[in-house]
Amino acid sequence: MKSTHNTLWAYSKTAAVTLAVVSGTVGLLAACSGIKPPPKEYSQVLLDNQIQVPPGNVVALETTATGLLNYQCKSTGTSTTSWVLVSSQTDLVDRTGKQVAKYAGPPAIWTHMDGSSVMGAQMDNAPRLGATNINNQLYRAKPGPAAGVLQNVSYIQRIKTKGGQDLSKACTQIDMGDKLTRPYQADYIFWKAA
């Protein structure tokens, strides 16, 4: 009788341990399913060749920008006039929605909240579908002296632009000096050497 009792007790303990292990595993799997996978590596494959960053660089910061582009009707030749970009005010947020930088230009200067900055010299651009969307662009970066996120940036891409270029209002000799403000959105991707 004692032997049967010990055997039943051993089976009960084994069953309880097995149930605990299975329950724990199920609980662990359920907890892990709520964890987001790491973000995908940024891909340039859908971008025009002329605005792709050369190999040997990696993404340092991805941002989304909303802002205003300010134009003025100016003389651009002996007898021609056109809308010329004179300034911009733009806020950049990271992928979590936190404001991390500001953009102003021309010249194109991005200033991070940590005090670091970078100036961009346009290398090339690519048209964006839609007549009122500003072009996508690639800039060569010249970092400022302050340490921080933008200190080692080598290139900046402006992509996924929306708006900013509805310049359908007349700009003739009579309109010289008139001003025009257009809202826009874009993604600014900052790259550094790998």
C-alpha positions, 0 to 999 in steps of 0.5 A: 500500500505504501508503494502504491501511495508513493507511486501515485504521489510521484505521478502527481508531483510529475504531473504538477511540475509538467503542468507548471512548465507548460503553463509557464511556457504558454505564459512566456510565449504570450508575454513575448508576443506583445513585444514589437520586433526591432525596426527594419533596416531603412531601405532605399530600393524604391528611391530614384538613383540620384538621391540614394546614399552611397554604400558605406553609410548607415541611418543615424536618425529618421525624422518626419517634418512638418513646416512652412516654406516662405516664397517671395516673387523676385526677379530671376533674370533680365525680364523674368520673375519667379517665386524664390524660397526665402525661408522655412520654419520646420519641426522634425519629430522622431519615429516615436513622435518626439520633437528632436530637431528644427530645420531652417533655410536657405541655407539648409541647416538642421539643429538637434535639440542636443545642440548639434547641427548640420548644414546641407549642400544639395547634391541632387533631387528627384521629382515627387509625383504631384505638381504641388509636392516639392522634390525629394533631395539628397544633401552632402552634410557639413556637421557643425562643431557641437557634439551630439546626434548630428555631429557625424552625419555625412548625408541627408535625404528629404523624401516622401514630400507632400505639398510646399510647392503650390506656386500657381499664384501669379508672379509677374513684374507687377507682383514683385515683392509679394510673399507666399507661404506653403505648408509641407511635410517630408521625411528627413533621413540622416546618414553617417559613415558605417 
